[in-house]
Amino acid sequence: MSWTLLVVAGVLEIAFAFGMKWSAGFSRFWPSVYAVATGLSSIVLLTLSLRALPVGTAYAVWTGIGAAGTATLGMLWLGEPASLARAGCIALILCGVVGLKLVSGPAA
């Protein structure tokens, strides 16, 4: 269950990043509300996952999901630069996230 909470927290971290982009520096009301809600939700779920997961592993996985997901969606939806090198770097982040999961053992 802790890993599920952590993955959802990571996805909400991606949503938070896009909310910040859409809020234009928190100058637009509803996108700002969205950014705050997704950011807080992400942190709450991360905190709940820490009941059973090591903090270093959980934090690295959380930020890895957020970074890789935000970079990927930025390339797909926002026209950010896409290259083989960027894709390779994102793949390395995801390999690290999966690796941390594999070596962390079971969690409650």
Buried (B, 14 or more C-beta within 10 A) or exposed (E): EBBEBBBBBBBBBBBBBBBBBEBEEEEEEEBBEBBBBBBEBBBEBBEBBBEBBEEEBBBBBBBBBBBBBBBBBBBEEEEEEEEEEBEEBBEEBBEBBEEBBEEBEEBE
